[in-house]
């Protein structure tokens, strides 16, 4: 699988799971524990989704396609996050990314970094193991 198709598949796998988890978080978890704690509770679940999606994707990639695929998926995810914030939540673009509690923000941006780079890290690990 080339980087374009792989990036799209990776994005849809993770965004789809994130959308479902986000609905559950917003409707059921946030009222009990608050928005910040709910986001922090969701982060390990999203990292598990990212791990599983990247592990599923890795053996299907052409050599050298992992980093471009991960970065493309990250760019699409950031665009989707922006679109949801601006069009559905009536936020400004700046508010989508800057108006977060500090601790959940660190977890969120760390998870985004893992999401973008994990396919390449797994590819590198697979190549080293051969």
Contact map, one row per residue, 1 for C-alpha under 8 A:
1110110000000000000000000000000000000000000000000000000000011100100000000000000000000000000000000000000000000000000000000000000000
1111110000000000000000000000000000000000000000000000000000001100100010000000000000000000000000000000000000000000000000000000000000
1111111000000000000000000000000000000000000000000000000000001100110110010000000000000000000000000000000000000000000000000000000000
0111111100000000000000000000000000000000000000000000000000000000000110010000000000000000000000000000000000000000000000000000000000
1111111110000000000000000000000000000000000000000000000000000000000010000000000000000000000000000000000000000000000000000000000000
1111111111000000000000000000000000000000000000000000000010001000000010000000000000000000000000000000000000000000000000000000000000
0011111111100000000000000000000000000000000000000000000000000000000111111000000000000000000000000000000000000000000000000000000000
0001111111110000000000000000000000000000000000000000000000000000000010011000000000000000000000000000000000000000000000000000000000
0000111111111000000000000000000000000000000000000000000000000000000000000000000000000000000000000000000000000000000000000000000000
0000011111111100000000000000000000000000000000000000110010000000000011001000000000000000000000000000000000000000000000000000000000
0000001111111110000000000000000000000000000000000000000000000000000000001101100000000000000000000000000000000000000000000000000000
0000000111111111000000000000000000000000000000000000000000000000000000000000000000000000000000000000000000000000000000000000000000
0000000011111111100000000000000000000000000000000000100000000000000000000000000000000000000000000000000000000000000000000000000000
0000000001111111110000000000000000000000000001001100100000000000000000000000000000000000000000000000000000000000000000000000000000
0000000000111111111000000000000000000000000000000000000000000000000000000000100000000000000000000000000000000000000000000000000000
0000000000011111111100000000000000000000000000000000000000000000000000000000000000000000000000000000000000000000000000000000000000
0000000000001111111110000000000000000000000001001000000000000000000000000000000000000000000000000000000000000000000000000000000000
0000000000000111111111000000000000000000000001000000000000000000000000000000000000000000000000000000000000000000000000000000000000
0000000000000011111111100000000000000000000000000000000000000000000000000000000000000000000000000000000000000000000000000000000000
0000000000000001111111110000000000000000000000000000000000000000000000000000000000000000000000000000000000000000000000000000000000
0000000000000000111111111000000000000000010000000000000000000000000000000000000000000000000000000000000000000000000000000000000000
0000000000000000011111111100000000000000010000000000000000000000000000000000000000000000000000000000000000000000000000000000000000
0000000000000000001111111110000000000000000000000000000000000000000000000000000000000000000000000000000000000000000000000000000000
0000000000000000000111111111100000000000000000000000000000000000000000000000000000000000000000000000000000000000000000000000000000
0000000000000000000011111111110000000110010000000000000000000000000000000000000000000000000000000000000000000000000000000000000000
0000000000000000000001111111111000100100000000000000000000000000000000000000000000000000000000000000000000000000000000000000000000
0000000000000000000000111111111000000000000000000000000000000000000000000000000000000000000000000000000000000000000000000000000000
0000000000000000000000011111111100000000000000000000000000000000000000000000000000000000000000000000000000000000000000000000000000
0000000000000000000000011111111111000100000000000000000000000000000000000000000000000000000000000000000000000000000000000000000000
0000000000000000000000001111111111101100000000000000000000000000000000000000000000000000000000000000000000000000000000000000000000
0000000000000000000000000111111111100000000000000000000000000000000000000000000000000000000000000000000000000000000000000000000000
0000000000000000000000000001111111000000000000000000000000000000000000000000000000000000000000000000000000000000000000000000000000
0000000000000000000000000000111111101100000000000000000000000000000000000000000000000000000000000000000000000000000000000000000000
0000000000000000000000000000111111111100000000000000000000000000000000000000000000000000000000000000000000000000000000000000000000
0000000000000000000000000100011011111110000000000000000000000000000000000000000000000000000000000000000000000000000000000000000000
0000000000000000000000000000000001111111000000000000000000000000000000000000000000000000000000000000101100000000000000000000000000
0000000000000000000000000000010011111111100000000000000000000000000000000000000000000000000000000000000100000000000000000000000000
0000000000000000000000001100110011111111110000000000000000000000000000000000000000000000000000000000000000000000000000000000000000
0000000000000000000000001000000000111111111000000000000000000000000000000000000000000000000000000000000100000000000000000000000000
0000000000000000000000000000000000011111111100000000000000000000000000000000000000000000000000000000000100100000000000000000000000
0000000000000000000000000000000000001111111110000000000000000000000000000000000000000000000000000000000000000000000000000000000000
0000000000000000000011001000000000000111111111000000000000000000000000000000000000000000000000000000000000000000000000000000000000
0000000000000000000000000000000000000011111111100000000000000000000000000000000000000000000000000000000000110010000000000000000000
0000000000000000000000000000000000000001111111110000000000000000000000000000000000000000000000000000000000000000000000000000000000
0000000000000000000000000000000000000000111111111000000000000000000000000000000000000000000000000000000000000000000000000000000000
0000000000000100110000000000000000000000011111111100000000000000000000000000000000000000000000000000000000000010000000000000000000
0000000000000000000000000000000000000000001111111110000000000000000000000000000000000000000000000000000000000010011000000000000000
0000000000000000000000000000000000000000000111111111000000000000000000000000000000000000000000000000000000000000000000000000000000
0000000000000100100000000000000000000000000011111111100000000000000000000000000000000000000000000000000000000000000000000000000000
0000000000000100000000000000000000000000000001111111110000000000000000000000000000000000000000000000000000000000001000000000000000
0000000000000000000000000000000000000000000000111111111000000000000000000000000000000000000000000000000000000000000001000000000000
0000000000000000000000000000000000000000000000011111111100000000000000000000000000000000000000000000000000000000000000000000000000
0000000001001100000000000000000000000000000000001111111110000000000000000000000000000000000000000000000000000000000000000000000000
0000000001000000000000000000000000000000000000000111111111000000000000000000000000000000000000000000000000000000000001100100000000
0000000000000000000000000000000000000000000000000011111111100000000000000000000000000000000000000000000000000000000000100100000000
0000000000000000000000000000000000000000000000000001111111110000000000000000000000000000000000000000000000000000000000000000000000
0000010001000000000000000000000000000000000000000000111111111000000000000000000000000000000000000000000000000000000000100000000000
0000000000000000000000000000000000000000000000000000011111111000010000000000000000000000000000000000000000000000000000100110000000
0000000000000000000000000000000000000000000000000000001111111000000000000000000000000000000000000000000000000000000000000000000000
1000000000000000000000000000000000000000000000000000000111111100000000000000000000000000000000000000000000000000000000000000000000
1110010000000000000000000000000000000000000000000000000011111110110000000000000000000000000000000000000000000000000000000000000000
1110000000000000000000000000000000000000000000000000000000011111110000000000000000000000000000000000000000000000000000000000000000
0000000000000000000000000000000000000000000000000000000000001111110000000000000000000000000000000000000000000000000000000000000000
0000000000000000000000000000000000000000000000000000000000000111111100000000000000000000000000000000000000000000000000000000000000
1110000000000000000000000000000000000000000000000000000000001111111110000000000000000000000000000000000000000000000000000000000000
0010000000000000000000000000000000000000000000000000000001001111111111000000000000000000000000000000000000000000000000110010000000
0000000000000000000000000000000000000000000000000000000000000001111111100000000000000000000000000000000000000000000110110000000000
0011001000000000000000000000000000000000000000000000000000000001111111110000000000000000000000000000000000000000000000000000000000
0111111101000000000000000000000000000000000000000000000000000000111111111000000000000000000000000000000000000000000000100000000000
0000001001000000000000000000000000000000000000000000000000000000011111111100000000000000000000000000000000000000001111110000000000
0000001000000000000000000000000000000000000000000000000000000000001111111110000000000000000000000000000000000000000110000000000000
0011001100000000000000000000000000000000000000000000000000000000000111111111000000000000000000000000000000000000000100000000000000
0000001101100000000000000000000000000000000000000000000000000000000011111111100000000000000000000000000000000000000100000000000000
0000000000100000000000000000000000000000000000000000000000000000000001111111110000000000000000000000000000000001001100000000000000
0000000000000000000000000000000000000000000000000000000000000000000000111111111000000000000000000000000000000000000000000000000000
0000000000100000000000000000000000000000000000000000000000000000000000011111111100000000000000000000000000000000000000000000000000
0000000000100010000000000000000000000000000000000000000000000000000000001111111110000000000000000000000000000000000000000000000000
0000000000000000000000000000000000000000000000000000000000000000000000000111111111000000000000000000000000000000000000000000000000
0000000000000000000000000000000000000000000000000000000000000000000000000011111111100000000000000000000000000000000000000000000000
0000000000000000000000000000000000000000000000000000000000000000000000000001111111110000000000000000000000000000000000000000000000
0000000000000000000000000000000000000000000000000000000000000000000000000000111111111000000000010000000000000000000000000000000000
0000000000000000000000000000000000000000000000000000000000000000000000000000011111111100000010010000000000000000000000000000000000
0000000000000000000000000000000000000000000000000000000000000000000000000000001111111111000000000000000000000000000000000000000000
0000000000000000000000000000000000000000000000000000000000000000000000000000000111111111100000000000000000000000000000000000000000
0000000000000000000000000000000000000000000000000000000000000000000000000000000011111111111110010000000000000000000000000000000000
0000000000000000000000000000000000000000000000000000000000000000000000000000000001111111111110010000000000000000000000000000000000
0000000000000000000000000000000000000000000000000000000000000000000000000000000000111111111000000000000000000000000000000000000000
0000000000000000000000000000000000000000000000000000000000000000000000000000000000111111110000000000000000000000000000000000000000
0000000000000000000000000000000000000000000000000000000000000000000000000000000000011111111000000000000000000000000000000000000000
0000000000000000000000000000000000000000000000000000000000000000000000000000000000001111111100000000000000000000000000000000000000
0000000000000000000000000000000000000000000000000000000000000000000000000000000000001110111110110000000000000000000000000000000000
0000000000000000000000000000000000000000000000000000000000000000000000000000000000001100011111110000000000000000000000000000000000
0000000000000000000000000000000000000000000000000000000000000000000000000000000001001100001111111000000000000000000000000000000000
0000000000000000000000000000000000000000000000000000000000000000000000000000000000000000000111111110000000000000000000000000000000
0000000000000000000000000000000000000000000000000000000000000000000000000000000000000000001111111110000000000000000000000000000000
0000000000000000000000000000000000000000000000000000000000000000000000000000000011001100001111111110000000000000000000000000000000
0000000000000000000000000000000000000000000000000000000000000000000000000000000000000000000011111111000000000000000000000000000000
0000000000000000000000000000000000000000000000000000000000000000000000000000000000000000000001111111000000000000000000000000000000
0000000000000000000000000000000000000000000000000000000000000000000000000000000000000000000001111111100000000000000000000000000000
0000000000000000000000000000000000000000000000000000000000000000000000000000000000000000000000001111110110000000000000000000000000
0000000000000000000000000000000000010000000000000000000000000000000000000000000000000000000000000011111110000000000000000000000000
0000000000000000000000000000000000000000000000000000000000000000000000000000000000000000000000000001111111000000000000000000000000
0000000000000000000000000000000000010000000000000000000000000000000000000000000000000000000000000000111111100000000000000000000000
0000000000000000000000000000000000011011000000000000000000000000000000000000000000000000000000000001111111110000000000000000000000
0000000000000000000000000000000000000000000000000000000000000000000000000000000000000000000000000001111111111000000000000000000000
0000000000000000000000000000000000000000000000000000000000000000000000000000000000000000000000000000011111111100000000000000000000
0000000000000000000000000000000000000001001000000000000000000000000000000000000000000000000000000000001111111110000000000000000000
0000000000000000000000000000000000000000001000000000000000000000000000000000000000000000000000000000000111111111000000000000000000
0000000000000000000000000000000000000000000000000000000000000000000000000000000000000000000000000000000011111111100000000000000000
0000000000000000000000000000000000000000000000000000000000000000000000000000000000000000000000000000000001111111110000000000000000
0000000000000000000000000000000000000000001001100000000000000000000000000000000000000000000000000000000000111111111000000000000000
0000000000000000000000000000000000000000000000000000000000000000000000000100000000000000000000000000000000011111111100000000000000
0000000000000000000000000000000000000000000000000000000000000000000000000000000000000000000000000000000000001111111110000000000000
0000000000000000000000000000000000000000000000100000000000000000000000000000000000000000000000000000000000000111111111000000000000
0000000000000000000000000000000000000000000000100100000000000000000001000100000000000000000000000000000000000011111111100000000000
0000000000000000000000000000000000000000000000000000000000000000001001111100000000000000000000000000000000000001111111100000000000
0000000000000000000000000000000000000000000000000000000000000000001001100000000000000000000000000000000000000000111111111000000000
0000000000000000000000000000000000000000000000000010010000000000000001000000000000000000000000000000000000000000011111111100000000
0000000000000000000000000000000000000000000000000000011011000000011011000000000000000000000000000000000000000000001111111110000000
0000000000000000000000000000000000000000000000000000000000000000011001000000000000000000000000000000000000000000000011111111000000
0000000000000000000000000000000000000000000000000000000000000000000000000000000000000000000000000000000000000000000011111111100000
0000000000000000000000000000000000000000000000000000011001000000000000000000000000000000000000000000000000000000000001111111110000
0000000000000000000000000000000000000000000000000000000001000000010000000000000000000000000000000000000000000000000000111111111000
0000000000000000000000000000000000000000000000000000000000000000000000000000000000000000000000000000000000000000000000011111111100
0000000000000000000000000000000000000000000000000000000000000000000000000000000000000000000000000000000000000000000000001111111110
0000000000000000000000000000000000000000000000000000000000000000000000000000000000000000000000000000000000000000000000000111111111
0000000000000000000000000000000000000000000000000000000000000000000000000000000000000000000000000000000000000000000000000011111111
0000000000000000000000000000000000000000000000000000000000000000000000000000000000000000000000000000000000000000000000000001111111
0000000000000000000000000000000000000000000000000000000000000000000000000000000000000000000000000000000000000000000000000000111111
0000000000000000000000000000000000000000000000000000000000000000000000000000000000000000000000000000000000000000000000000000011111
